[in-house]
């Protein structure tokens, strides 16, 4: 879920929706919760497979929206590469939208819009006799934002997964540096290293710094300290490091705070996660193959933590090419498969922080 906008009519809403999501969805169901007259995010899910149980699918989708406590209405939008009407003249997505709408009513969420954007037209699939409206009505590129030009949202949900470029010379220097030292869980400077990592520009890091951070994310205990700290702040990192040290001595210990890796807790600043994701992607691009799984699985988890399950699944796939039995990759894959999202995704304060990190609302 991303920023906060308003919309006054369906075509305008559909032009703004890609800016809410950060991309133009394809083969997707998108649910947009509203609080009074304002949107408070967007949830995208792959369309169900042919023959899938629509009642179960819809219950899962609407159940996620019900976790947004402020939501009092919802917009339901299907994006499909199919034609707007089938051979019998029935609008695409009608059965799915009908079932999602039924579930939304059960949860006390009346609809703002029920829409379908198809390959050749758009309209309301619950109005079989309604007009097939031209796609030219939907113009995301024409949207004006309060603080400058709108971002390019022409890519779909799979866009933006590619790792940043890196040159052979940098990768060789990083490999050499990795042989020169070894980080340990008991290092008292570990939280400071983790904190400074998301304050620096990843493209300006020296080969030695890159090597240090690759090693950090390639060792599960150190990586877990980093992910907790990037979620909860410096003090949480210190506490997690102390707990990890004790756990190595007594593995019966139970966590005393939120298990961030499972998505527990609130108060997460998405801007920190964004910076950490940018860093992890840079580290993965510069890491030798033998050390690449750590930064990649961090990128997978951080993508999931930001509500970007499609990107998370992509990075999980890359990790499994390197290590089919990677522990955290398996956990992230299981959470994606179950439709599980972290608690902070539904926290309005986090969404507000994220809206400040992104471009501000569209014009009223």
MARVEX-25496 format. One record per residue (C-alpha): residue number from 1; residue in three letters; x, y, z. Coordinates in Angstrom, 3 decimals. Layout:
% residues N
(pt NUM,"ALA",(X,Y,Z))
...
***
This chain:
% residues 364
(pt 1,"UNK",(0.000,0.000,0.000))
(pt 2,"UNK",(1.328,3.419,-0.853))
(pt 3,"UNK",(0.147,6.996,-0.930))
(pt 4,"UNK",(-3.076,8.896,-0.256))
(pt 5,"UNK",(-5.154,10.516,-2.998))
(pt 6,"UNK",(-8.691,11.524,-3.772))
(pt 7,"UNK",(-10.753,10.789,-6.878))
(pt 8,"UNK",(-14.134,12.079,-7.981))
(pt 9,"UNK",(-15.093,9.945,-11.013))
(pt 10,"UNK",(-14.217,6.491,-12.394))
(pt 11,"UNK",(-11.948,7.574,-15.286))
(pt 12,"UNK",(-10.067,9.990,-13.041))
(pt 13,"UNK",(-9.799,7.299,-10.396))
(pt 14,"UNK",(-8.394,4.783,-12.891))
(pt 15,"UNK",(-5.857,7.378,-14.058))
(pt 16,"UNK",(-4.707,7.917,-10.472))
(pt 17,"UNK",(-4.709,4.279,-9.409))
(pt 18,"UNK",(-1.343,3.389,-11.054))
(pt 19,"UNK",(0.225,6.226,-9.045))
(pt 20,"UNK",(-1.235,4.697,-5.890))
(pt 21,"UNK",(0.254,1.323,-6.763))
(pt 22,"UNK",(3.475,2.627,-8.295))
(pt 23,"UNK",(2.830,0.723,-11.545))
(pt 24,"UNK",(0.036,-0.205,-13.960))
(pt 25,"UNK",(-1.392,-3.561,-12.844))
(pt 26,"UNK",(-1.842,-6.454,-15.266))
(pt 27,"UNK",(-3.852,-9.631,-14.754))
(pt 28,"UNK",(-4.690,-8.370,-11.288))
(pt 29,"UNK",(-7.408,-7.685,-8.772))
(pt 30,"UNK",(-6.814,-4.340,-7.074))
(pt 31,"UNK",(-8.712,-3.371,-3.929))
(pt 32,"UNK",(-8.525,0.242,-2.810))
(pt 33,"UNK",(-9.766,0.968,0.715))
(pt 34,"UNK",(-11.350,4.345,1.389))
(pt 35,"UNK",(-11.665,6.264,4.630))
(pt 36,"UNK",(-14.525,8.670,4.084))
(pt 37,"UNK",(-13.651,10.257,0.698))
(pt 38,"UNK",(-9.948,9.494,0.668))
(pt 39,"UNK",(-8.094,6.431,-0.495))
(pt 40,"UNK",(-5.648,4.916,1.965))
(pt 41,"UNK",(-3.631,2.576,-0.208))
(pt 42,"UNK",(-4.011,-0.165,-2.784))
(pt 43,"UNK",(-3.786,-3.953,-2.539))
(pt 44,"UNK",(-2.916,-5.913,-5.700))
(pt 45,"UNK",(-3.374,-9.674,-6.062))
(pt 46,"UNK",(-2.831,-11.890,-9.096))
(pt 47,"UNK",(-6.102,-12.895,-10.735))
(pt 48,"UNK",(-7.273,-16.361,-9.685))
(pt 49,"UNK",(-6.328,-19.319,-11.828))
(pt 50,"UNK",(-9.091,-20.752,-14.058))
(pt 51,"UNK",(-11.309,-23.005,-11.983))
(pt 52,"UNK",(-10.181,-21.514,-8.664))
(pt 53,"UNK",(-12.643,-21.201,-5.794))
(pt 54,"UNK",(-13.731,-17.554,-6.125))
(pt 55,"UNK",(-15.374,-17.537,-2.707))
(pt 56,"UNK",(-12.144,-18.564,-0.974))
(pt 57,"UNK",(-10.048,-16.220,-3.120))
(pt 58,"UNK",(-12.361,-13.284,-2.424))
(pt 59,"UNK",(-12.536,-14.003,1.299))
(pt 60,"UNK",(-8.743,-13.869,1.491))
(pt 61,"UNK",(-8.533,-10.636,-0.508))
(pt 62,"UNK",(-11.257,-8.806,1.384))
(pt 63,"UNK",(-9.914,-10.143,4.680))
(pt 64,"UNK",(-6.698,-8.231,4.061))
(pt 65,"UNK",(-8.627,-5.010,3.435))
(pt 66,"UNK",(-10.595,-5.564,6.643))
(pt 67,"UNK",(-7.306,-5.261,8.538))
(pt 68,"UNK",(-7.164,-1.604,7.510))
(pt 69,"UNK",(-8.999,-0.275,10.523))
(pt 70,"UNK",(-9.875,3.110,9.017))
(pt 71,"UNK",(-11.458,1.605,5.885))
(pt 72,"UNK",(-15.188,2.194,5.501))
(pt 73,"UNK",(-15.584,1.560,1.738))
(pt 74,"UNK",(-13.643,-0.166,-1.008))
(pt 75,"UNK",(-13.100,0.165,-4.753))
(pt 76,"UNK",(-12.842,-3.105,-6.690))
(pt 77,"UNK",(-10.906,-3.094,-9.961))
(pt 78,"UNK",(-10.027,-6.007,-12.246))
(pt 79,"UNK",(-7.209,-5.620,-14.765))
(pt 80,"UNK",(-7.191,-8.253,-17.504))
(pt 81,"UNK",(-5.439,-8.792,-20.824))
(pt 82,"UNK",(-8.636,-10.363,-22.150))
(pt 83,"UNK",(-11.295,-8.562,-24.175))
(pt 84,"UNK",(-13.865,-6.609,-22.205))
(pt 85,"UNK",(-16.672,-8.905,-23.371))
(pt 86,"UNK",(-16.633,-12.644,-23.937))
(pt 87,"UNK",(-18.326,-14.452,-26.806))
(pt 88,"UNK",(-21.678,-14.165,-25.057))
(pt 89,"UNK",(-21.258,-10.411,-24.544))
(pt 90,"UNK",(-20.673,-10.686,-20.804))
(pt 91,"UNK",(-18.177,-8.254,-19.237))
(pt 92,"UNK",(-14.837,-9.693,-18.126))
(pt 93,"UNK",(-14.380,-10.175,-14.424))
(pt 94,"UNK",(-18.088,-10.069,-13.639))
(pt 95,"UNK",(-18.117,-13.272,-11.536))
(pt 96,"UNK",(-15.022,-12.269,-9.602))
(pt 97,"UNK",(-16.222,-8.736,-8.909))
(pt 98,"UNK",(-19.614,-10.039,-7.822))
(pt 99,"UNK",(-18.019,-12.451,-5.318))
(pt 100,"UNK",(-15.566,-9.841,-3.990))
(pt 101,"UNK",(-18.427,-7.389,-3.593))
(pt 102,"UNK",(-20.454,-9.982,-1.661))
(pt 103,"UNK",(-17.568,-10.527,0.722))
(pt 104,"UNK",(-17.005,-6.781,1.080))
(pt 105,"UNK",(-20.652,-6.243,2.047))
(pt 106,"UNK",(-20.315,-8.998,4.673))
(pt 107,"UNK",(-17.439,-7.006,6.164))
(pt 108,"UNK",(-19.374,-3.740,6.140))
(pt 109,"UNK",(-17.464,-2.252,3.194))
(pt 110,"UNK",(-19.829,-0.873,0.550))
(pt 111,"UNK",(-18.310,-0.242,-2.892))
(pt 112,"UNK",(-17.037,3.062,-4.196))
(pt 113,"UNK",(-16.464,1.636,-7.680))
(pt 114,"UNK",(-16.677,-1.789,-9.332))
(pt 115,"UNK",(-14.600,-1.594,-12.510))
(pt 116,"UNK",(-12.784,-3.691,-15.075))
(pt 117,"UNK",(-9.955,-2.493,-17.321))
(pt 118,"UNK",(-9.561,-4.924,-20.210))
(pt 119,"UNK",(-7.457,-5.070,-23.356))
(pt 120,"UNK",(-9.930,-3.140,-25.510))
(pt 121,"UNK",(-12.253,-1.200,-23.182))
(pt 122,"UNK",(-13.216,-0.534,-19.584))
(pt 123,"UNK",(-16.442,-0.286,-17.663))
(pt 124,"UNK",(-18.495,-1.602,-14.766))
(pt 125,"UNK",(-18.719,-5.402,-15.113))
(pt 126,"UNK",(-21.798,-5.474,-12.883))
(pt 127,"UNK",(-23.702,-3.511,-15.527))
(pt 128,"UNK",(-23.948,-6.045,-18.399))
(pt 129,"UNK",(-25.799,-3.559,-20.556))
(pt 130,"UNK",(-23.486,-0.672,-19.708))
(pt 131,"UNK",(-21.213,0.990,-22.235))
(pt 132,"UNK",(-17.809,-0.268,-23.335))
(pt 133,"UNK",(-15.755,2.814,-22.544))
(pt 134,"UNK",(-12.583,3.748,-24.459))
(pt 135,"UNK",(-9.199,3.147,-22.846))
(pt 136,"UNK",(-8.190,6.648,-23.899))
(pt 137,"UNK",(-10.297,7.861,-20.970))
(pt 138,"UNK",(-7.571,6.511,-18.664))
(pt 139,"UNK",(-4.474,8.724,-18.801))
(pt 140,"UNK",(-2.009,8.144,-15.925))
(pt 141,"UNK",(0.633,10.173,-17.785))
(pt 142,"UNK",(-1.572,13.275,-17.590))
(pt 143,"UNK",(-1.871,13.194,-13.816))
(pt 144,"UNK",(-0.339,16.239,-12.139))
(pt 145,"UNK",(1.062,15.932,-8.641))
(pt 146,"UNK",(1.357,18.711,-6.106))
(pt 147,"UNK",(5.148,18.569,-5.865))
(pt 148,"UNK",(6.221,18.070,-9.474))
(pt 149,"UNK",(5.927,15.764,-12.475))
(pt 150,"UNK",(4.340,12.365,-11.929))
(pt 151,"UNK",(6.508,9.272,-11.926))
(pt 152,"UNK",(6.467,6.937,-14.911))
(pt 153,"UNK",(4.009,4.177,-13.979))
(pt 154,"UNK",(3.781,2.542,-17.395))
(pt 155,"UNK",(5.504,-0.645,-16.170))
(pt 156,"UNK",(3.522,-3.447,-14.567))
(pt 157,"UNK",(3.937,-5.140,-11.190))
(pt 158,"UNK",(6.949,-7.109,-12.425))
(pt 159,"UNK",(8.868,-3.972,-13.393))
(pt 160,"UNK",(11.747,-2.765,-11.260))
(pt 161,"UNK",(13.001,-6.164,-10.113))
(pt 162,"UNK",(16.253,-6.090,-12.075))
(pt 163,"UNK",(19.352,-5.559,-9.979))
(pt 164,"UNK",(21.339,-2.366,-10.562))
(pt 165,"UNK",(24.394,-2.605,-12.815))
(pt 166,"UNK",(27.837,-3.420,-11.443))
(pt 167,"UNK",(31.182,-3.704,-13.203))
(pt 168,"UNK",(33.606,-6.636,-13.140))
(pt 169,"UNK",(36.385,-4.629,-11.490))
(pt 170,"UNK",(34.166,-3.724,-8.514))
(pt 171,"UNK",(33.003,-7.309,-8.104))
(pt 172,"UNK",(36.600,-8.562,-8.110))
(pt 173,"UNK",(37.661,-5.980,-5.517))
(pt 174,"UNK",(34.675,-6.907,-3.341))
(pt 175,"UNK",(35.605,-10.593,-3.599))
(pt 176,"UNK",(39.153,-9.799,-2.489))
(pt 177,"UNK",(37.910,-7.732,0.457))
(pt 178,"UNK",(35.604,-10.538,1.590))
(pt 179,"UNK",(38.661,-12.690,2.226))
(pt 180,"UNK",(40.287,-10.046,4.421))
(pt 181,"UNK",(38.024,-9.966,7.499))
(pt 182,"UNK",(35.168,-11.668,9.319))
(pt 183,"UNK",(32.287,-9.955,11.115))
(pt 184,"UNK",(31.088,-11.533,14.353))
(pt 185,"UNK",(27.789,-11.344,16.205))
(pt 186,"UNK",(29.553,-10.016,19.306))
(pt 187,"UNK",(31.127,-7.065,17.522))
(pt 188,"UNK",(30.072,-4.002,19.609))
(pt 189,"UNK",(30.133,-1.793,16.497))
(pt 190,"UNK",(27.565,-3.957,14.677))
(pt 191,"UNK",(24.490,-1.732,15.317))
(pt 192,"UNK",(26.452,1.352,14.238))
(pt 193,"UNK",(27.456,-0.400,10.999))
(pt 194,"UNK",(23.857,-1.430,10.361))
(pt 195,"UNK",(22.563,2.088,10.986))
(pt 196,"UNK",(25.133,3.855,8.826))
(pt 197,"UNK",(24.469,1.392,5.997))
(pt 198,"UNK",(21.085,2.956,5.215))
(pt 199,"UNK",(22.308,6.521,5.576))
(pt 200,"UNK",(24.981,6.286,2.881))
(pt 201,"UNK",(24.436,6.277,-0.878))
(pt 202,"UNK",(24.866,2.618,-1.925))
(pt 203,"UNK",(26.466,3.667,-5.204))
(pt 204,"UNK",(29.232,5.506,-3.285))
(pt 205,"UNK",(30.257,2.647,-0.989))
(pt 206,"UNK",(33.852,1.442,-1.214))
(pt 207,"UNK",(34.601,-2.202,-2.092))
(pt 208,"UNK",(35.529,-2.794,1.564))
(pt 209,"UNK",(32.236,-1.354,2.807))
(pt 210,"UNK",(30.328,-3.387,0.222))
(pt 211,"UNK",(32.151,-6.516,1.372))
(pt 212,"UNK",(31.366,-5.809,5.039))
(pt 213,"UNK",(27.670,-5.405,4.317))
(pt 214,"UNK",(27.511,-8.437,2.014))
(pt 215,"UNK",(29.003,-10.509,4.816))
(pt 216,"UNK",(26.520,-8.960,7.240))
(pt 217,"UNK",(23.540,-10.102,5.158))
(pt 218,"UNK",(25.069,-13.463,4.276))
(pt 219,"UNK",(25.196,-14.597,7.917))
(pt 220,"UNK",(21.699,-15.357,9.319))
(pt 221,"UNK",(22.263,-14.113,12.882))
(pt 222,"UNK",(23.814,-10.837,11.697))
(pt 223,"UNK",(21.202,-10.440,8.969))
(pt 224,"UNK",(18.378,-10.859,11.469))
(pt 225,"UNK",(19.838,-8.101,13.647))
(pt 226,"UNK",(19.991,-5.835,10.589))
(pt 227,"UNK",(16.416,-6.521,9.475))
(pt 228,"UNK",(15.048,-5.945,12.975))
(pt 229,"UNK",(17.038,-2.730,13.327))
(pt 230,"UNK",(15.952,-1.387,9.943))
(pt 231,"UNK",(12.373,-1.989,11.069))
(pt 232,"UNK",(12.487,-0.804,14.636))
(pt 233,"UNK",(15.477,1.514,14.927))
(pt 234,"UNK",(18.902,1.508,16.546))
(pt 235,"UNK",(17.786,0.487,20.044))
(pt 236,"UNK",(15.864,-2.468,18.653))
(pt 237,"UNK",(19.011,-3.525,16.823))
(pt 238,"UNK",(21.020,-3.411,20.039))
(pt 239,"UNK",(18.360,-5.464,21.827))
(pt 240,"UNK",(18.159,-7.986,18.988))
(pt 241,"UNK",(21.928,-8.387,18.938))
(pt 242,"UNK",(21.946,-9.059,22.710))
(pt 243,"UNK",(19.114,-11.587,22.356))
(pt 244,"UNK",(20.869,-13.360,19.474))
(pt 245,"UNK",(24.036,-13.683,21.549))
(pt 246,"UNK",(22.055,-15.194,24.442))
(pt 247,"UNK",(20.187,-17.482,22.046))
(pt 248,"UNK",(23.464,-18.966,20.799))
(pt 249,"UNK",(24.039,-20.048,24.421))
(pt 250,"UNK",(20.478,-21.143,25.200))
(pt 251,"UNK",(18.332,-22.009,22.186))
(pt 252,"UNK",(15.221,-22.408,24.328))
(pt 253,"UNK",(14.921,-18.629,24.675))
(pt 254,"UNK",(11.769,-17.030,23.278))
(pt 255,"UNK",(11.769,-13.519,21.776))
(pt 256,"UNK",(10.915,-10.702,24.146))
(pt 257,"UNK",(9.843,-8.260,21.414))
(pt 258,"UNK",(8.016,-8.421,18.096))
(pt 259,"UNK",(9.348,-10.996,15.643))
(pt 260,"UNK",(9.875,-8.652,12.732))
(pt 261,"UNK",(10.773,-11.470,10.335))
(pt 262,"UNK",(7.193,-12.743,10.751))
(pt 263,"UNK",(5.759,-9.256,10.272))
(pt 264,"UNK",(4.971,-8.564,13.922))
(pt 265,"UNK",(4.783,-5.107,15.426))
(pt 266,"UNK",(3.976,-1.600,14.271))
(pt 267,"UNK",(5.760,1.735,14.094))
(pt 268,"UNK",(7.873,0.827,11.057))
(pt 269,"UNK",(9.105,3.737,8.930))
(pt 270,"UNK",(8.851,2.644,5.267))
(pt 271,"UNK",(11.578,5.121,4.323))
(pt 272,"UNK",(14.099,3.049,6.278))
(pt 273,"UNK",(12.934,-0.107,4.526))
(pt 274,"UNK",(13.153,1.616,1.133))
(pt 275,"UNK",(16.756,2.616,1.805))
(pt 276,"UNK",(17.588,-0.857,3.084))
(pt 277,"UNK",(16.061,-2.434,-0.039))
(pt 278,"UNK",(18.098,-0.159,-2.289))
(pt 279,"UNK",(21.205,-1.196,-0.361))
(pt 280,"UNK",(20.411,-4.934,-0.513))
(pt 281,"UNK",(19.876,-4.758,-4.279))
(pt 282,"UNK",(23.223,-2.990,-4.721))
(pt 283,"UNK",(24.979,-5.572,-2.548))
(pt 284,"UNK",(23.432,-8.445,-4.497))
(pt 285,"UNK",(24.674,-6.898,-7.732))
(pt 286,"UNK",(28.243,-6.623,-6.397))
(pt 287,"UNK",(28.453,-9.901,-4.473))
(pt 288,"UNK",(30.339,-12.990,-5.676))
(pt 289,"UNK",(27.974,-15.853,-6.474))
(pt 290,"UNK",(28.932,-17.685,-3.282))
(pt 291,"UNK",(27.816,-14.703,-1.158))
(pt 292,"UNK",(24.856,-13.470,-3.197))
(pt 293,"UNK",(22.044,-15.376,-1.478))
(pt 294,"UNK",(22.241,-13.217,1.668))
(pt 295,"UNK",(21.664,-9.838,-0.017))
(pt 296,"UNK",(19.040,-11.386,-2.309))
(pt 297,"UNK",(17.027,-12.888,0.538))
(pt 298,"UNK",(17.250,-9.547,2.352))
(pt 299,"UNK",(15.865,-7.894,-0.798))
(pt 300,"UNK",(13.075,-10.495,-0.850))
(pt 301,"UNK",(12.143,-9.915,2.785))
(pt 302,"UNK",(12.367,-6.115,2.512))
(pt 303,"UNK",(10.146,-6.166,-0.604))
(pt 304,"UNK",(7.618,-8.261,1.307))
(pt 305,"UNK",(7.912,-5.906,4.282))
(pt 306,"UNK",(6.972,-3.020,1.984))
(pt 307,"UNK",(3.933,-4.917,0.680))
(pt 308,"UNK",(5.547,-5.826,-2.666))
(pt 309,"UNK",(4.974,-9.550,-2.744))
(pt 310,"UNK",(5.508,-9.811,-6.505))
(pt 311,"UNK",(9.029,-8.425,-6.190))
(pt 312,"UNK",(9.638,-10.535,-3.094))
(pt 313,"UNK",(8.712,-13.687,-5.019))
(pt 314,"UNK",(11.144,-12.713,-7.783))
(pt 315,"UNK",(14.047,-12.402,-5.357))
(pt 316,"UNK",(13.062,-15.646,-3.625))
(pt 317,"UNK",(13.343,-17.335,-7.012))
(pt 318,"UNK",(16.866,-15.954,-7.451))
(pt 319,"UNK",(17.860,-17.180,-3.987))
(pt 320,"UNK",(16.549,-20.674,-4.696))
(pt 321,"UNK",(18.631,-20.856,-7.856))
(pt 322,"UNK",(21.645,-20.464,-5.557))
(pt 323,"UNK",(20.361,-22.419,-2.554))
(pt 324,"UNK",(17.115,-24.397,-2.998))
(pt 325,"UNK",(16.862,-25.003,0.752))
(pt 326,"UNK",(17.546,-21.463,1.985))
(pt 327,"UNK",(15.686,-21.010,5.277))
(pt 328,"UNK",(14.518,-17.401,5.130))
(pt 329,"UNK",(13.678,-17.719,1.428))
(pt 330,"UNK",(11.359,-20.584,2.335))
(pt 331,"UNK",(9.726,-18.512,5.066))
(pt 332,"UNK",(9.154,-15.555,2.726))
(pt 333,"UNK",(7.757,-17.886,0.047))
(pt 334,"UNK",(5.353,-19.425,2.560))
(pt 335,"UNK",(4.127,-16.016,3.733))
(pt 336,"UNK",(3.559,-14.913,0.132))
(pt 337,"UNK",(1.693,-18.120,-0.684))
(pt 338,"UNK",(-0.549,-17.665,2.366))
(pt 339,"UNK",(-1.285,-14.032,1.478))
(pt 340,"UNK",(0.262,-12.973,4.774))
(pt 341,"UNK",(1.392,-9.359,5.054))
(pt 342,"UNK",(3.230,-7.630,7.918))
(pt 343,"UNK",(1.174,-5.854,10.551))
(pt 344,"UNK",(2.758,-2.483,9.817))
(pt 345,"UNK",(1.432,-2.488,6.235))
(pt 346,"UNK",(-2.011,-1.905,7.735))
(pt 347,"UNK",(-0.812,0.803,10.106))
(pt 348,"UNK",(-1.988,4.204,8.939))
(pt 349,"UNK",(0.993,5.998,10.452))
(pt 350,"UNK",(3.292,3.840,8.313))
(pt 351,"UNK",(1.266,4.574,5.212))
(pt 352,"UNK",(1.431,8.280,6.011))
(pt 353,"UNK",(5.211,8.093,6.349))
(pt 354,"UNK",(5.410,6.252,3.074))
(pt 355,"UNK",(3.294,8.888,1.360))
(pt 356,"UNK",(5.862,11.462,2.444))
(pt 357,"UNK",(8.617,9.284,1.023))
(pt 358,"UNK",(6.749,9.075,-2.288))
(pt 359,"UNK",(5.139,11.918,-4.195))
(pt 360,"UNK",(2.276,13.647,-2.466))
(pt 361,"UNK",(-1.408,13.476,-3.288))
(pt 362,"UNK",(-2.911,14.159,-6.686))
(pt 363,"UNK",(-4.776,17.406,-7.175))
(pt 364,"UNK",(-8.253,17.465,-5.710))
***
